[in-house]
């Protein structure tokens, strides 16, 4: 917190200097309010010594009346205190709101291509209110302690100066110990808040990318990362609790020890000539004034003070930049994937790896994909999306799935990828259940690229190696990029080690990166669920041919009929039954496919490439 404190202190001084009159008015009301602290012990001592113990009941009642009147006057002064507090606190909130708005607008003007600063609403509402309430509480607590302590010390001095020898040393020692804990406690508080934010960020990212995590087989890595973050937060909480225990020790030293010392030394004080009223008055100062004020002060500074400093640091750090940092660092993608860029052969290396991606085609000659009487519905009472589907896709085969929108094409790929579980039937990939509980992880056999491509903040190399547990050579990286048509984008960005800003990429560029990632992966089964829908026909043709020439099995959910013409076989889903065959076979057997194929005419390529969304075959 040193950097944050150094940045905030000059601003705090300027803010307070501009409100000197408000501070003086607040001090005046506080001084009047503290009168009842002084008279609380002094009046009680005089009521006993000069009144009740001396046999003068009227005098004792008079002193008690004066003490009660001081309480009333202190309550009236409290109204002035809160009026002055409002004049001090509300300008702080207004200033913070102006800063948040101006910084957010400046961020939007300076970075128009980036996404809007989504945290601005939290800053304008929740965080500014936290700053306002915490600042008000700290002012009240600090003011109360200062004037309460002054009134109590003045009262002890008026009753008997030797009382200060008993009260002041442990009080000063406890306060010094407490002040010594503020900096490490603030650091631990900041570490705890950061750990909590990191954990929330990780869970949010996992929830948003759960489909990719399951499809890419990153469950263990993601769970390990989450476990590490949970342990970090637990460790920070334990450290924070340890310093909180030290704070309790300081409170006991400053607040409880003087009371104990006073009770232990009471006989000695009486032998020194102090009266019972003086001893009782001193005990009143300690129990009714100093101890409550100390307890409130330490709790407020230990929690609200740290929270205020953290929030002010964030509010004044500007949008898009974390406090105490020059830039916001995105979560390390290596912690959520199995890729390790350090294993990648650097350009210029003497190694001579195979430039083609190594596809781990399983032995045994079993079917690449097999569906046996698969039925699936999105709910017990819902109509089945797929009903009794039987399908066999041979290893190395190129299958294209076509059909109207909502007919179940994406559902089929999700079932094969293991994201969904069929209500009835069985799905096997390379002869193994798609959700096998034992043996090698079945998710390593497949890769699914959905329509909305997933690109994370990091380098282009890290994005492309996302699905390569053992890394890949530089030649393989270049070969896959060139094969899918990613080369021009690589050169425009500045090479594979160029940082990526996902918000600055078009949807087509994101799809090219995702296609390059899938082409480079060792998975023998690739599922493309309209993964080229944002590419032009020429770019789509190049990408699909690259995957068709790649070793392994390819299943494509197509949005253009020309994609179907390039496949070995075509699966037509029409909601009643599924028909699978070659282009020529389906022209004879499927009226729906004849309709789709008939809409493609050589003289009307645009009409052929982009069938209207209103037709039975979606665009």
C-alpha positions as CSV (number, residue, x, y, z in Angstrom):
1,X,0.0,0.0,0.0
2,X,3.0,2.3,0.1
3,X,2.5,3.6,-3.5
4,X,-1.2,4.1,-3.0
5,X,-0.7,6.0,0.2
6,X,2.0,8.2,-1.3
7,X,-0.3,9.0,-4.2
8,X,-3.4,9.7,-2.0
9,X,-1.8,11.7,0.8
10,X,-1.1,14.9,-1.2
11,X,-4.7,14.9,-2.5
12,X,-6.0,14.4,1.0
13,X,-3.9,17.4,2.3
14,X,-5.2,19.6,-0.5
15,X,-8.8,18.5,0.1
16,X,-8.5,19.3,3.8
17,X,-6.7,22.6,3.4
18,X,-9.5,23.9,1.2
19,X,-11.9,23.2,4.1
20,X,-10.1,24.7,7.0
21,X,-13.2,26.6,8.2
22,X,-15.3,23.4,8.2
23,X,-12.5,21.6,10.2
24,X,-12.3,24.5,12.8
25,X,-16.1,24.5,13.2
26,X,-16.1,20.7,13.6
27,X,-13.4,21.0,16.2
28,X,-15.3,23.6,18.1
29,X,-18.5,21.6,18.3
30,X,-16.4,18.5,19.3
31,X,-14.8,20.5,22.1
32,X,-18.2,21.5,23.5
33,X,-19.3,17.9,23.1
34,X,-16.3,16.6,25.1
35,X,-17.4,18.6,28.1
36,X,-19.5,15.8,29.4
37,X,-16.4,13.5,29.2
38,X,-14.6,15.7,31.6
39,X,-17.5,16.2,34.0
40,X,-18.5,12.5,33.8
41,X,-15.6,11.5,36.1
42,X,-14.9,14.8,37.8
43,X,-18.5,15.5,38.8
44,X,-18.9,11.9,40.1
45,X,-15.8,12.3,42.3
46,X,-17.0,15.6,43.7
47,X,-20.5,14.3,44.3
48,X,-19.0,11.5,46.5
49,X,-16.2,13.4,48.3
50,X,-18.0,16.7,48.9
51,X,-21.5,15.4,48.9
52,X,-22.7,12.0,49.8
53,X,-19.6,10.7,51.7
54,X,-19.4,14.1,53.6
55,X,-23.0,14.0,54.5
56,X,-24.1,16.7,52.2
57,X,-26.7,15.1,50.0
58,X,-27.7,18.3,48.3
59,X,-24.2,19.0,47.2
60,X,-23.9,15.5,45.8
61,X,-27.1,15.9,43.9
62,X,-26.0,19.3,42.6
63,X,-22.8,17.8,41.2
64,X,-24.8,14.9,39.6
65,X,-27.1,17.5,38.1
66,X,-24.1,19.4,36.6
67,X,-22.9,16.1,35.1
68,X,-26.3,15.4,33.6
69,X,-26.5,18.9,32.2
70,X,-23.1,18.3,30.5
71,X,-24.5,15.2,28.9
72,X,-27.4,17.2,27.5
73,X,-25.1,20.0,26.2
74,X,-22.9,17.3,24.6
75,X,-25.9,15.9,22.8
76,X,-26.9,19.3,21.5
77,X,-23.3,19.8,20.3
78,X,-23.6,16.6,18.4
79,X,-26.1,18.2,16.0
80,X,-23.4,20.7,15.1
81,X,-20.9,17.9,14.7
82,X,-23.0,16.1,12.2
83,X,-23.8,19.3,10.3
84,X,-20.1,20.0,10.0
85,X,-19.5,16.4,9.0
86,X,-21.9,16.7,6.1
87,X,-20.0,19.8,4.9
88,X,-16.8,17.7,4.9
89,X,-18.1,14.4,3.5
90,X,-20.5,15.4,0.7
91,X,-17.9,17.4,-1.3
92,X,-15.6,14.3,-1.2
93,X,-18.3,12.1,-2.7
94,X,-19.1,14.8,-5.4
95,X,-15.4,15.0,-6.2
96,X,-15.1,11.3,-6.6
97,X,-18.1,11.1,-8.9
98,X,-16.7,13.8,-11.1
99,X,-13.4,12.0,-11.3
100,X,-15.0,8.7,-12.2
101,X,-17.2,10.2,-14.9
102,X,-14.4,12.3,-16.4
103,X,-11.9,9.4,-16.4
104,X,-14.4,7.1,-18.0
105,X,-15.3,9.6,-20.7
106,X,-11.6,10.2,-21.4
107,X,-11.0,6.4,-21.6
108,X,-13.9,6.1,-24.1
109,X,-12.5,8.9,-26.3
110,X,-8.9,7.6,-26.2
111,X,-9.9,4.0,-26.9
112,X,-13.1,4.0,-29.0
113,X,-12.4,0.5,-30.4
114,X,-12.3,-1.1,-26.9
115,X,-15.2,-2.3,-24.9
116,X,-16.8,0.2,-22.5
117,X,-15.5,0.4,-19.0
118,X,-18.0,-2.0,-17.4
119,X,-16.8,-1.2,-13.9
120,X,-17.9,2.5,-14.0
121,X,-21.4,1.8,-12.7
122,X,-19.9,0.1,-9.6
123,X,-17.5,3.0,-9.1
124,X,-20.3,5.6,-9.4
125,X,-22.6,3.8,-7.0
126,X,-21.2,1.2,-4.7
127,X,-17.5,2.3,-4.4
128,X,-18.2,6.0,-4.0
129,X,-20.8,5.3,-1.3
130,X,-18.3,3.0,0.5
131,X,-15.7,5.9,0.3
132,X,-18.3,8.4,1.6
133,X,-19.5,6.2,4.5
134,X,-16.0,5.1,5.5
135,X,-14.7,8.6,5.4
136,X,-17.6,9.9,7.6
137,X,-17.1,7.0,10.0
138,X,-13.4,7.7,10.3
139,X,-13.8,11.4,10.9
140,X,-16.4,10.7,13.6
141,X,-14.3,8.1,15.3
142,X,-11.0,9.9,15.2
143,X,-12.6,13.2,16.4
144,X,-14.4,11.3,19.2
145,X,-11.3,9.6,20.4
146,X,-9.1,12.7,20.3
147,X,-11.5,14.9,22.3
148,X,-12.6,12.0,24.6
149,X,-9.0,11.2,25.4
150,X,-8.3,14.9,26.0
151,X,-11.2,15.3,28.3
152,X,-10.4,12.1,30.2
153,X,-6.7,13.0,30.6
154,X,-7.6,16.5,31.7
155,X,-10.1,15.1,34.2
156,X,-7.5,12.7,35.6
157,X,-5.0,15.5,35.9
158,X,-7.6,17.6,37.8
159,X,-8.4,14.8,40.2
160,X,-4.9,13.6,41.0
161,X,-1.8,13.9,38.8
162,X,-0.3,10.6,40.0
163,X,-3.2,8.9,38.3
164,X,-1.5,9.7,35.0
165,X,1.4,7.5,36.0
166,X,-0.9,4.5,36.1
167,X,-3.0,5.3,33.0
168,X,-0.7,7.0,30.4
169,X,2.1,4.4,30.1
170,X,-0.1,1.4,29.1
171,X,-2.3,3.7,27.1
172,X,0.7,5.0,25.1
173,X,2.2,1.5,24.7
174,X,-1.1,0.1,23.4
175,X,-1.6,2.9,20.9
176,X,2.0,2.6,19.6
177,X,1.5,-1.2,19.1
178,X,-1.8,-0.5,17.3
179,X,-0.2,2.1,15.0
180,X,2.6,-0.4,14.3
181,X,0.0,-2.9,13.0
182,X,-1.7,-0.5,10.6
183,X,0.7,-0.8,7.7
184,X,1.0,-4.6,7.7
185,X,-2.7,-5.0,8.4
186,X,-3.5,-2.8,5.4
187,X,-1.1,-4.8,3.2
188,X,-2.9,-8.0,4.4
189,X,-6.3,-6.5,3.8
190,X,-5.2,-5.5,0.3
191,X,-3.8,-9.0,-0.4
192,X,-7.1,-10.5,0.8
193,X,-9.2,-8.2,-1.4
194,X,-6.9,-9.0,-4.4
195,X,-7.2,-12.7,-3.7
196,X,-10.9,-12.5,-3.5
197,X,-11.1,-10.5,-6.8
198,X,-8.8,-13.0,-8.5
199,X,-11.0,-15.8,-7.4
200,X,-14.1,-14.1,-8.6
201,X,-12.4,-13.3,-11.9
202,X,-11.4,-16.9,-12.4
203,X,-14.9,-18.3,-11.6
204,X,-16.4,-15.7,-13.9
205,X,-14.1,-16.7,-16.7
206,X,-14.7,-20.4,-16.1
207,X,-18.5,-19.9,-16.1
208,X,-18.3,-18.0,-19.4
209,X,-16.0,-20.5,-21.1
210,X,-17.3,-23.7,-19.5
211,X,-18.1,-25.1,-22.9
212,X,-14.6,-24.6,-24.1
213,X,-13.1,-26.0,-20.8
214,X,-15.1,-29.2,-21.2
215,X,-14.6,-29.5,-24.9
216,X,-10.9,-29.0,-24.7
217,X,-10.3,-31.2,-21.7
218,X,-9.0,-28.5,-19.4
219,X,-11.0,-29.5,-16.4
220,X,-8.0,-30.6,-14.3
221,X,-6.0,-27.5,-15.1
222,X,-8.9,-25.2,-14.4
223,X,-9.8,-26.9,-11.2
224,X,-6.1,-26.8,-10.1
225,X,-6.0,-23.0,-10.8
226,X,-9.2,-22.5,-8.9
227,X,-7.9,-24.5,-6.0
228,X,-4.7,-22.4,-5.9
229,X,-6.7,-19.2,-5.8
230,X,-8.9,-20.6,-3.0
231,X,-5.7,-21.4,-1.1
232,X,-4.3,-18.0,-1.7
233,X,-7.5,-16.4,-0.3
234,X,-7.5,-18.7,2.7
235,X,-3.9,-17.9,3.4
236,X,-4.5,-14.2,3.1
237,X,-7.5,-14.5,5.5
238,X,-5.4,-16.3,8.0
239,X,-2.7,-13.7,7.9
240,X,-5.3,-11.0,8.2
241,X,-6.8,-12.8,11.2
242,X,-3.3,-13.0,12.8
243,X,-2.9,-9.2,12.6
244,X,-6.4,-8.8,13.9
245,X,-5.3,-10.7,17.0
246,X,-2.4,-8.3,17.5
247,X,-4.9,-5.5,17.3
248,X,-6.9,-7.1,20.1
249,X,-3.7,-7.3,22.1
250,X,-3.1,-3.6,21.6
251,X,-6.7,-2.9,22.7
252,X,-6.2,-4.9,25.9
253,X,-2.9,-3.2,26.6
254,X,-4.3,0.3,26.1
255,X,-7.8,-0.1,27.4
256,X,-8.0,-3.0,29.8
257,X,-4.6,-2.8,31.5
258,X,-5.1,0.7,32.9
259,X,-8.3,-0.5,34.6
260,X,-6.5,-3.5,36.1
261,X,-3.7,-1.4,37.3
262,X,-6.1,1.1,38.9
263,X,-7.9,-1.6,40.8
264,X,-4.7,-3.3,41.9
265,X,-3.1,0.0,43.1
266,X,-6.3,1.4,44.7
267,X,-5.2,0.6,48.3
268,X,-1.9,2.2,47.7
269,X,-3.6,5.3,46.2
270,X,-5.9,5.6,49.2
271,X,-2.9,5.4,51.5
272,X,-1.3,8.3,49.5
273,X,-4.3,10.5,50.4
274,X,-6.5,10.0,47.4
275,X,-10.2,9.8,48.2
276,X,-12.6,7.1,47.2
277,X,-14.4,9.6,45.0
278,X,-11.2,10.3,43.1
279,X,-10.5,6.6,42.5
280,X,-14.1,6.0,41.4
281,X,-13.9,9.0,39.1
282,X,-10.7,7.7,37.5
283,X,-12.4,4.3,37.0
284,X,-15.3,6.1,35.4
285,X,-13.0,7.8,32.9
286,X,-11.4,4.5,32.0
287,X,-14.5,2.4,31.6
288,X,-17.0,4.9,30.3
289,X,-14.9,7.0,28.1
290,X,-11.4,5.8,27.2
291,X,-12.1,2.1,26.7
292,X,-15.2,2.5,24.4
293,X,-13.4,5.2,22.4
294,X,-10.3,3.0,22.0
295,X,-12.4,0.0,20.9
296,X,-14.2,2.1,18.3
297,X,-11.1,3.7,17.0
298,X,-9.1,0.5,16.6
299,X,-12.0,-1.3,14.9
300,X,-12.7,1.6,12.5
301,X,-9.0,2.2,11.5
302,X,-8.4,-1.5,11.2
303,X,-11.4,-2.1,8.8
304,X,-13.0,1.0,7.5
305,X,-9.7,2.8,7.2
306,X,-8.2,0.1,5.1
307,X,-11.3,-0.2,3.0
308,X,-11.4,3.5,2.5
309,X,-7.7,3.6,1.3
310,X,-8.3,0.7,-1.1
311,X,-11.5,2.2,-2.6
312,X,-9.9,5.6,-3.0
313,X,-6.9,4.0,-4.6
314,X,-9.2,2.3,-7.1
315,X,-11.4,5.3,-7.8
316,X,-8.4,7.6,-8.5
317,X,-6.4,5.0,-10.5
318,X,-8.5,5.6,-13.6
319,X,-10.5,3.1,-15.7
320,X,-8.8,0.2,-17.3
321,X,-5.8,0.3,-14.9
322,X,-5.4,-1.5,-11.6
323,X,-4.1,0.4,-8.7
324,X,-0.3,0.5,-8.2
325,X,0.1,-0.9,-11.7
326,X,0.9,0.5,-15.1
327,X,-1.5,-1.7,-16.9
328,X,-4.1,-4.4,-16.2
329,X,-2.8,-7.9,-16.6
330,X,-5.2,-10.5,-17.9
331,X,-5.4,-13.9,-16.3
332,X,-2.5,-16.1,-17.4
333,X,-3.9,-18.4,-20.0
334,X,-1.3,-21.0,-19.1
335,X,-3.0,-21.6,-15.9
336,X,-6.3,-22.6,-17.6
337,X,-4.9,-24.7,-20.4
338,X,-2.4,-27.3,-21.0
339,X,-0.3,-25.2,-23.4
340,X,3.2,-24.3,-22.5
341,X,4.8,-21.8,-24.9
342,X,8.2,-22.4,-23.4
343,X,8.2,-25.8,-25.1
344,X,7.7,-24.2,-28.5
345,X,10.8,-24.2,-30.7
346,X,11.9,-20.6,-31.3
347,X,12.4,-19.4,-34.8
348,X,16.0,-20.0,-35.9
349,X,16.3,-23.1,-33.7
350,X,18.5,-25.9,-35.1
351,X,15.8,-28.5,-34.4
352,X,14.0,-29.8,-37.5
353,X,10.5,-30.7,-36.4
354,X,7.7,-31.9,-38.6
355,X,6.0,-28.8,-39.9
356,X,2.6,-30.5,-40.0
357,X,0.5,-30.8,-36.8
358,X,0.9,-34.1,-35.1
359,X,-2.5,-35.7,-34.9
360,X,-2.8,-38.5,-32.3
361,X,-5.0,-40.9,-34.4
362,X,-5.9,-43.8,-32.0
363,X,-5.0,-47.3,-33.1
364,X,-7.5,-50.1,-33.6
365,X,-9.3,-49.1,-36.7
366,X,-12.5,-48.4,-34.8
367,X,-15.0,-45.8,-36.0
368,X,-14.0,-42.2,-35.6
369,X,-17.5,-41.3,-34.2
370,X,-20.4,-43.7,-33.5
371,X,-23.9,-42.7,-32.3
372,X,-26.3,-45.6,-31.3
373,X,-30.0,-44.7,-31.1
374,X,-29.2,-41.3,-29.6
375,X,-32.2,-39.3,-28.3
376,X,-31.8,-35.9,-26.7
377,X,-34.3,-33.2,-25.4
378,X,-33.8,-30.0,-23.5
379,X,-36.1,-31.0,-20.7
380,X,-38.3,-33.9,-19.6
381,X,-41.4,-32.5,-21.3
382,X,-39.7,-31.0,-24.3
383,X,-39.9,-32.5,-27.8
384,X,-36.7,-34.4,-28.7
385,X,-34.2,-32.5,-30.8
386,X,-32.6,-35.8,-31.9
387,X,-34.6,-39.0,-31.8
388,X,-33.1,-42.4,-32.2
389,X,-30.2,-41.2,-34.3
390,X,-27.8,-43.8,-35.6
391,X,-24.6,-42.5,-37.2
392,X,-21.1,-43.9,-38.0
393,X,-18.3,-41.6,-39.1
394,X,-15.2,-43.5,-40.2
395,X,-11.7,-42.3,-39.2
396,X,-10.4,-39.7,-41.5
397,X,-13.9,-39.0,-43.0
398,X,-15.2,-35.5,-43.8
399,X,-18.9,-35.2,-42.7
400,X,-21.0,-32.1,-43.2
401,X,-24.2,-31.6,-41.2
402,X,-27.0,-29.4,-42.8
403,X,-30.5,-28.6,-41.9
404,X,-32.9,-25.8,-40.9
405,X,-32.2,-23.5,-38.0
406,X,-32.9,-25.1,-34.6
407,X,-33.1,-28.6,-36.0
408,X,-30.3,-29.9,-33.8
409,X,-27.0,-29.4,-35.7
410,X,-25.2,-27.6,-32.8
411,X,-26.8,-30.0,-30.4
412,X,-25.3,-32.9,-32.3
413,X,-21.7,-31.4,-32.1
414,X,-22.2,-30.7,-28.4
415,X,-23.2,-34.3,-27.8
416,X,-20.2,-35.6,-29.7
417,X,-17.9,-33.2,-27.8
418,X,-19.3,-34.4,-24.4
419,X,-20.8,-31.0,-23.5
420,X,-24.3,-32.6,-23.4
421,X,-25.3,-36.1,-22.3
422,X,-28.0,-37.9,-24.3
423,X,-31.2,-39.0,-22.6
424,X,-31.0,-42.3,-24.4
425,X,-28.4,-44.1,-26.5
426,X,-24.7,-44.1,-26.6
427,X,-21.9,-42.0,-28.2
428,X,-18.4,-43.3,-28.8
429,X,-15.3,-41.6,-30.2
430,X,-12.5,-43.9,-31.3
431,X,-14.4,-46.8,-29.7
432,X,-14.6,-45.2,-26.3
433,X,-17.6,-43.6,-24.5
434,X,-17.5,-39.9,-25.1
435,X,-17.7,-39.4,-21.3
436,X,-15.5,-42.3,-20.2
437,X,-14.7,-42.2,-16.5
438,X,-11.5,-44.3,-16.7
439,X,-8.5,-44.5,-18.9
440,X,-7.1,-41.5,-20.9
441,X,-9.1,-38.3,-20.9
442,X,-11.6,-38.7,-23.9
443,X,-11.7,-34.9,-24.3
444,X,-8.1,-35.1,-25.7
445,X,-9.5,-36.9,-28.8
446,X,-11.6,-34.0,-29.9
447,X,-11.7,-30.2,-30.4
448,X,-14.8,-28.2,-30.9
449,X,-14.8,-24.7,-32.4
450,X,-18.2,-23.0,-32.0
451,X,-19.6,-20.1,-34.0
452,X,-18.5,-17.6,-31.4
453,X,-14.7,-18.0,-31.4
454,X,-12.9,-17.8,-28.1
455,X,-9.8,-15.6,-28.0
456,X,-8.2,-14.5,-24.7
457,X,-5.9,-11.6,-23.8
458,X,-2.3,-12.7,-24.3
459,X,0.0,-13.3,-27.2
460,X,-1.1,-14.8,-30.5
461,X,1.3,-17.7,-29.9
462,X,-0.4,-18.4,-26.6
463,X,-3.8,-18.4,-28.3
464,X,-2.7,-20.8,-31.0
465,X,-1.0,-23.2,-28.5
466,X,-4.1,-23.2,-26.3
467,X,-5.0,-26.9,-27.3
468,X,-1.4,-28.2,-27.5
469,X,-0.5,-29.9,-24.2
470,X,3.1,-30.6,-25.3
471,X,3.6,-27.4,-27.3
472,X,4.4,-27.2,-31.0
473,X,7.3,-26.4,-33.2
474,X,7.7,-23.0,-34.9
475,X,7.4,-24.7,-38.3
476,X,4.1,-26.4,-37.3
477,X,2.8,-23.1,-35.9
478,X,3.6,-21.4,-39.2
479,X,2.2,-24.3,-41.3
480,X,-1.1,-24.3,-39.5
481,X,-1.4,-20.5,-39.7
482,X,-0.8,-20.5,-43.4
483,X,-3.0,-23.4,-44.0
484,X,-6.1,-21.8,-42.6
485,X,-5.3,-18.3,-44.0
486,X,-4.1,-16.7,-40.8
487,X,-0.8,-15.5,-42.3
488,X,-1.9,-11.9,-43.2
489,X,-3.3,-11.4,-39.8
490,X,-0.1,-12.7,-38.1
491,X,1.9,-10.2,-40.2
492,X,-0.4,-7.3,-39.5
493,X,-0.3,-7.9,-35.7
494,X,3.5,-8.1,-35.7
495,X,4.2,-11.8,-35.4
496,X,3.2,-14.7,-33.1
497,X,4.5,-13.0,-30.0
498,X,2.3,-9.9,-30.5
499,X,-0.2,-9.2,-27.7
500,X,-3.8,-9.6,-28.6
501,X,-6.7,-7.3,-27.6
502,X,-9.8,-9.5,-28.2
503,X,-12.0,-6.4,-28.3
504,X,-10.0,-4.9,-31.2
505,X,-10.4,-8.0,-33.5
506,X,-13.3,-8.6,-35.9
507,X,-15.4,-11.7,-35.6
508,X,-13.8,-13.1,-38.7
509,X,-10.3,-12.5,-37.3
510,X,-11.3,-14.3,-34.1
511,X,-12.6,-17.2,-36.1
512,X,-9.3,-17.4,-38.0
513,X,-7.3,-17.6,-34.8
514,X,-9.7,-20.3,-33.4
515,X,-9.3,-22.3,-36.7
516,X,-5.6,-22.0,-36.5
517,X,-5.7,-23.3,-32.9
518,X,-7.8,-26.3,-33.9
519,X,-5.7,-27.1,-36.9
520,X,-2.5,-27.1,-34.7
521,X,-4.0,-29.3,-32.0
522,X,-3.2,-33.0,-31.9
523,X,-6.9,-34.0,-31.5
524,X,-7.9,-36.6,-34.2
525,X,-11.5,-35.3,-34.3
526,X,-12.3,-31.7,-35.2
527,X,-15.9,-30.4,-34.8
528,X,-16.6,-27.1,-36.6
529,X,-19.9,-25.7,-35.5
530,X,-20.4,-22.9,-38.1
531,X,-16.9,-21.9,-37.2
532,X,-16.4,-20.1,-40.6
533,X,-19.7,-18.2,-40.7
534,X,-17.9,-14.8,-40.4
535,X,-15.5,-15.5,-43.3
536,X,-16.0,-14.7,-46.9
537,X,-16.5,-17.7,-49.3
538,X,-12.9,-17.8,-50.5
539,X,-11.5,-17.7,-46.9
540,X,-14.0,-20.4,-45.9
541,X,-13.0,-22.6,-48.8
542,X,-9.4,-22.3,-47.8
543,X,-10.0,-23.1,-44.2
544,X,-12.2,-26.1,-44.8
545,X,-9.8,-27.6,-47.4
546,X,-7.0,-27.2,-44.8
547,X,-9.0,-29.3,-42.3
548,X,-9.9,-31.8,-45.0
549,X,-6.2,-32.3,-45.8
550,X,-5.4,-32.5,-42.1
551,X,-5.1,-36.1,-40.6
552,X,-8.1,-37.1,-38.6
553,X,-11.9,-36.9,-38.8
554,X,-13.8,-33.7,-39.6
555,X,-17.4,-32.9,-38.8
556,X,-18.6,-29.5,-40.1
557,X,-21.9,-27.8,-39.3
558,X,-22.3,-25.9,-42.6
559,X,-24.0,-22.6,-43.3
560,X,-23.3,-22.7,-47.1
561,X,-24.2,-25.4,-49.5
562,X,-20.8,-25.3,-51.1
563,X,-19.4,-26.7,-47.8
564,X,-21.5,-29.7,-48.3
565,X,-20.3,-30.2,-51.8
566,X,-16.7,-30.6,-50.5
567,X,-17.6,-33.3,-47.9
568,X,-17.2,-37.1,-48.2
569,X,-20.7,-37.5,-46.9
570,X,-23.6,-35.2,-45.8
571,X,-26.0,-35.6,-42.9
572,X,-29.3,-33.9,-43.4
573,X,-31.4,-33.2,-40.3
574,X,-35.0,-32.3,-41.1
575,X,-36.7,-32.8,-37.8
576,X,-38.5,-36.0,-38.8
577,X,-35.6,-38.2,-39.8
578,X,-31.9,-38.0,-40.6
579,X,-30.5,-39.0,-43.9
580,X,-26.9,-39.5,-44.6
581,X,-25.2,-40.0,-48.0
582,X,-23.1,-38.4,-50.7
583,X,-24.3,-35.3,-52.7
584,X,-25.6,-37.4,-55.6
585,X,-27.4,-39.9,-53.2
586,X,-29.1,-37.1,-51.3
587,X,-30.3,-35.4,-54.5
588,X,-32.3,-38.6,-55.1
589,X,-33.4,-39.4,-51.5
590,X,-34.0,-36.1,-49.7
591,X,-36.5,-33.4,-50.8
592,X,-35.0,-31.0,-48.3
593,X,-31.5,-31.5,-49.7
594,X,-32.8,-31.1,-53.3
595,X,-34.3,-27.8,-52.2
596,X,-31.1,-26.7,-50.6
597,X,-29.0,-27.8,-53.6
598,X,-31.4,-26.4,-56.1
599,X,-31.1,-22.9,-54.6
600,X,-27.5,-22.8,-55.7
601,X,-27.2,-21.8,-59.3
602,X,-23.9,-21.2,-61.1
603,X,-25.1,-17.8,-62.3
604,X,-26.1,-16.6,-58.9
605,X,-23.1,-17.2,-56.5
606,X,-24.2,-14.7,-53.9
607,X,-27.6,-16.4,-53.6
608,X,-25.9,-19.8,-53.4
609,X,-23.4,-18.7,-50.7
610,X,-25.8,-17.0,-48.4
611,X,-29.2,-18.6,-48.1
612,X,-31.8,-16.3,-46.4
613,X,-32.4,-16.8,-42.8
614,X,-36.1,-17.2,-43.6
615,X,-35.4,-20.3,-45.7
616,X,-35.3,-23.8,-44.3
617,X,-31.4,-23.6,-44.4
618,X,-30.0,-20.9,-42.1
619,X,-27.4,-18.4,-43.0
